[in-house]
Amino acid sequence: MSDYTLYYWSLPFRGQFVRAVLAYAGKTWTEAGDEAISKLMAGRVRDMPAPFMGPPVLVDHGADVALSQTPAIVLYLGETLGLLPETPAGRALAIKVVADANDVIDELTLDGGRQMWTAKRWTEFEPRLRKWMSFWEETGRRHGLKKTSGHLLGGAAPGVADIVTATLWTTMADHFPALDAILQDEAPLTAALSRRVAALPPLAALAETARADYGEAWCGGRIEASLRKVLGG
Ligand SMILES: N[C@@H](CCC(=O)N[C@@H](CS)C(=O)NCC(=O)O)C(=O)O
């Protein structure tokens, strides 16, 4: 049996943050699959591994721990797999980066497709996306990030902040070339860091598997179709 079971849709989107941390740490996991997720969501809360409104949910079988909410899952994995900074402020900052990444993808899907993208909505949103990108750039700059070296929060090795950063921006850039162009323009250090970290063998292999398993899909559904319509790609 795998070390973990992950409940997440057959899509990259925010579930890919959790997959990336597990893959980077060399862990194995079983994907519960769309049918099992739908069944749990339609069932009683008392039957859920952890109470949740939407996936991801991660079960750590060895430790008998189950969690929902992406930043909480990444915090748990960071703590147990040694992928967080040493100081309390550094650990909090790492999870702040994960929470920002989670907010960015919520905003890019207009909160799970409550509305669809139109050209007007996108034009109004683009400055806000650039502002989000600049947070990464400024955070990296404050911690000595360079174009060809360094990590988002300093430190000698990648941590969850780098892994989630790389997964967020490279997955998005690979699915939407227009967003890649905005990232290169607004946040070149972040774009370069993301490519460096995403090229590490376990993360490159995970991206390859995702391409094979999920194809073009990023968040899926009508909201992805409307995003493609305004961005092309
Ligand atoms: N805040 C949650 C959001 C979870 C969430 O919205 N999951 C989406 C998929 S990315 C979902 O399927 N939601 C279904 C629902 O909320 O009914 C997290 O960060 O994990």
The ligand as a Gaussian input file, in Angstrom:
#p B3LYP/6-31G(d) Opt

LIG

0 1
 N      -10.102000      26.105000       0.393000
 C      -10.075000      24.779000      -0.139000
 C      -10.824000      24.803000      -1.441000
 C      -11.222000      23.447000      -1.912000
 C      -11.975000      23.511000      -3.223000
 O      -12.575000      24.539000      -3.572000
 N      -11.932000      22.412000      -3.974000
 C      -12.524000      22.407000      -5.304000
 C      -11.599000      21.770000      -6.273000
 S      -10.160000      22.747000      -6.485000
 C      -13.829000      21.663000      -5.289000
 O      -13.991000      20.652000      -5.940000
 N      -14.820000      22.185000      -4.586000
 C      -16.119000      21.625000      -4.572000
 C      -17.031000      22.408000      -3.656000
 O      -16.554000      23.323000      -2.985000
 O      -18.223000      22.077000      -3.618000
 C       -8.624000      24.319000      -0.282000
 O       -7.740000      25.172000      -0.330000
 O       -8.348000      23.124000      -0.315000

